[in-house]
Amino acid sequence: MEFAPLFALSQAWTDSIGLLFTFAVLMPAIATVCIVVSIVSGRGEKSDDGKLTGRWGRKPPPSE
């Protein structure tokens, strides 16, 4: 019975470390990956659209 407070403290620390890891490391990493994937995807689509300019869409204005 004398290990009960020690176990409770240990469980609290374990939970705190797990929550800290989740919210301070894991979630920002996932958000960063999502942002990078969307930026790369957007650049790829812009590149593909640039290749097709003048076929179906408006032609770009003449450069001076």
C-alpha distances in whole Angstrom, upper triangle without the diagonal:
4,5,6,9,10,10,12,14,15,16,18,20,20,22,24,25,26,28,30,31,32,34,35,36,37,38,41,42,42,44,46,47,48,51,52,53,55,57,58,58,61,62,63,65,67,68,69,71,73,74,75,77,80,80,79,78,80,81,80,82,85,84,86
4,6,7,8,9,11,13,14,15,17,18,20,21,23,24,26,27,29,30,32,33,34,35,36,38,40,41,42,44,46,46,48,50,51,52,54,56,57,58,60,62,63,64,66,68,69,70,72,74,75,76,80,80,79,78,80,81,79,82,84,83,85
4,6,5,6,9,10,10,12,14,15,16,18,20,21,22,24,25,27,28,30,31,32,32,34,37,37,38,40,42,43,44,47,48,49,51,53,54,55,57,58,59,61,63,64,65,67,69,70,72,73,77,77,76,74,76,77,76,78,81,79,82
4,5,5,6,9,10,10,12,14,15,16,18,20,21,22,24,26,27,28,30,31,31,33,35,36,37,39,41,42,43,45,47,47,49,51,52,53,55,57,58,59,61,63,64,65,67,69,70,72,75,75,74,73,75,76,74,77,79,78,80
4,5,5,6,8,10,10,12,14,15,16,18,20,21,22,24,26,27,28,29,30,32,34,35,36,38,40,41,42,44,45,47,48,50,51,52,54,56,57,58,60,62,63,64,66,68,69,70,74,74,73,72,73,75,73,75,78,76,79
4,5,5,6,9,10,11,12,14,15,16,18,20,21,22,24,26,26,27,28,30,32,33,34,36,38,39,41,42,44,45,47,48,50,51,53,54,55,57,59,60,61,63,65,66,68,69,73,73,72,71,72,73,72,74,76,75,77
4,5,5,6,9,10,10,12,14,15,16,18,20,21,22,24,25,26,26,28,31,31,32,35,36,37,39,41,42,43,45,47,48,49,51,53,53,55,57,58,59,61,63,64,66,67,71,71,70,68,70,71,70,72,75,73,76
4,5,5,6,9,10,10,12,14,15,16,18,20,21,22,24,25,25,27,29,30,31,33,35,36,37,39,41,42,43,45,47,48,49,51,52,54,55,57,58,60,61,63,64,66,69,69,68,67,69,70,68,71,73,72,74
4,5,5,6,9,10,10,12,14,15,16,18,20,21,22,23,24,26,28,29,30,32,34,35,36,38,40,41,42,44,45,47,48,50,51,53,54,56,57,59,60,62,64,65,68,69,68,66,68,69,67,69,72,70,73
4,5,5,6,9,10,11,12,14,15,16,18,20,21,22,22,24,26,27,28,30,32,33,35,37,38,39,41,42,44,45,47,48,49,51,53,54,55,57,59,60,62,63,67,67,66,65,66,67,66,68,70,69,71
4,5,5,6,9,10,10,12,14,15,16,18,19,20,21,22,25,26,27,29,30,31,33,35,36,37,39,41,42,43,45,47,48,49,51,52,53,55,57,59,60,61,65,65,64,62,64,65,64,66,69,68,70
4,5,5,6,9,10,11,12,14,15,16,18,19,20,21,23,25,26,27,29,30,32,33,35,36,38,40,41,42,44,46,47,48,50,51,53,54,56,58,59,60,64,64,63,61,63,64,63,65,67,66,68
4,5,5,6,8,10,10,12,14,15,16,17,18,20,22,23,24,26,28,29,30,32,33,35,37,38,39,41,42,44,45,47,48,50,51,53,54,56,58,59,63,63,62,60,62,63,61,63,66,64,67
4,5,5,6,9,10,11,12,14,15,16,16,18,21,21,22,24,26,27,29,31,32,33,35,36,38,39,41,42,43,45,47,48,49,51,53,54,56,57,61,61,60,59,60,61,60,62,64,63,66
4,6,5,6,8,10,10,12,14,15,15,16,19,20,21,23,25,26,27,29,30,31,33,35,36,37,39,41,42,43,45,47,48,49,51,53,54,55,59,59,58,57,58,59,58,60,63,62,64
4,5,5,6,9,10,11,11,13,14,15,17,19,20,22,23,25,26,28,29,31,32,34,35,37,38,40,41,43,44,46,47,48,50,52,53,54,58,58,57,56,57,58,57,59,61,60,62
4,5,5,6,9,10,10,11,12,14,16,17,18,20,22,23,25,26,27,29,31,32,33,35,37,38,39,41,43,44,45,47,48,50,52,53,57,57,56,55,56,57,55,58,60,58,61
4,5,5,6,9,10,10,10,12,15,15,16,18,20,21,22,24,26,27,29,30,32,33,35,36,37,39,41,42,43,45,47,48,50,51,55,55,54,53,54,55,54,56,58,57,60
4,5,5,6,8,10,10,11,13,15,15,17,19,20,21,23,25,26,27,29,31,32,33,35,36,38,39,41,42,43,45,47,48,50,53,53,52,51,52,54,52,54,57,56,58
4,5,5,5,7,9,10,12,13,15,16,18,19,21,22,24,25,27,28,30,31,32,34,36,37,38,40,42,43,44,46,48,49,53,53,52,50,52,53,51,53,55,54,56
4,6,5,5,6,9,10,11,13,14,16,17,19,20,21,23,25,26,27,29,31,32,33,35,37,38,39,41,42,44,46,47,51,51,50,49,50,51,50,52,54,53,55
4,6,6,5,6,9,10,10,12,14,15,16,18,20,21,23,24,26,27,29,30,32,33,35,36,37,39,41,42,44,45,49,49,48,46,48,49,48,50,52,51,54
4,6,6,5,7,10,11,11,13,15,16,17,19,21,22,23,25,26,28,30,31,32,34,36,37,38,40,42,43,44,48,48,47,45,47,48,46,48,51,50,52
4,6,7,7,9,11,11,12,15,16,17,19,21,22,23,25,26,28,29,31,32,33,35,37,38,39,42,43,44,48,48,47,46,47,48,46,48,50,49,51
4,6,6,6,9,10,11,12,15,16,17,18,20,21,23,24,26,27,29,31,32,33,35,36,38,40,41,42,46,47,46,44,46,46,45,47,49,48,50
4,6,5,6,9,10,11,12,14,16,17,19,20,21,23,24,26,27,29,30,32,33,35,36,38,40,41,45,45,44,43,44,45,44,46,48,47,50
4,5,5,6,9,10,11,12,14,15,17,18,20,21,23,25,26,27,29,30,32,33,35,37,38,39,43,43,42,40,42,43,42,44,46,45,48
4,5,5,6,9,10,10,12,14,15,16,18,20,21,23,24,26,27,29,30,31,33,35,36,37,41,42,41,39,40,41,39,42,44,43,45
4,5,5,6,9,10,11,12,14,15,17,18,20,21,23,24,26,27,29,30,32,33,35,36,40,41,40,38,40,41,39,41,43,42,45
4,5,5,6,9,10,11,12,14,15,16,18,20,21,23,24,26,27,29,30,32,33,35,38,39,38,37,38,39,38,40,43,42,45
4,5,5,6,9,10,11,12,14,15,17,19,20,21,23,24,26,27,29,31,32,33,37,37,36,35,36,37,35,38,40,39,42
4,5,5,6,9,10,11,12,14,15,17,18,20,21,23,24,26,27,29,31,32,35,36,35,34,35,36,34,36,38,37,40
4,5,5,6,9,10,11,12,14,15,16,18,20,21,23,24,26,27,29,30,34,34,34,33,34,35,34,36,38,37,40
4,6,5,6,9,10,11,12,14,15,16,18,20,21,22,24,26,27,29,32,32,32,30,32,33,32,34,37,36,39
4,5,5,6,9,10,11,12,14,15,16,18,20,21,22,25,26,27,31,31,30,29,30,31,29,32,34,33,36
4,5,5,6,8,10,11,12,14,15,17,18,20,21,23,25,26,30,30,30,28,30,30,29,31,33,32,35
4,5,5,6,9,10,11,12,14,15,17,18,20,21,23,24,28,28,28,27,29,29,28,31,33,32,35
4,6,5,6,9,10,10,12,14,15,16,18,20,21,22,26,26,26,24,26,27,26,28,31,30,33
4,5,5,6,9,10,11,12,14,15,16,19,20,21,25,26,25,23,25,25,24,26,28,27,30
4,5,5,6,9,10,11,12,14,15,17,19,20,24,24,25,23,25,25,24,26,28,27,31
4,5,5,6,9,10,11,12,14,16,17,19,22,22,22,21,23,24,23,26,28,28,31
4,5,5,6,9,10,10,12,14,16,16,20,21,20,19,20,21,20,23,25,25,28
4,5,5,6,9,10,10,13,15,15,19,20,20,19,20,20,18,21,23,23,26
4,5,5,6,9,10,11,13,15,18,19,19,18,20,20,19,22,24,24,27
4,5,5,6,9,10,11,12,16,16,16,15,17,18,17,21,23,23,27
4,5,5,6,9,10,11,14,15,15,14,15,15,14,17,19,19,23
4,5,5,7,9,10,14,15,16,15,16,15,14,18,19,19,23
4,5,5,7,9,13,12,13,13,15,15,15,19,20,21,24
4,5,5,6,10,10,10,9,11,12,12,16,18,19,22
4,5,5,9,10,12,10,11,10,10,13,15,15,19
4,6,9,9,11,11,12,11,12,15,16,17,21
4,6,6,7,8,10,10,11,15,16,18,22
4,6,7,6,7,6,7,11,13,15,18
4,6,5,6,4,7,11,12,15,18
4,6,8,8,11,14,16,18,22
4,7,9,12,15,17,20,23
4,6,9,12,15,18,21
4,6,9,12,15,18
4,6,9,11,15
4,6,8,12
4,6,9
4,6
4
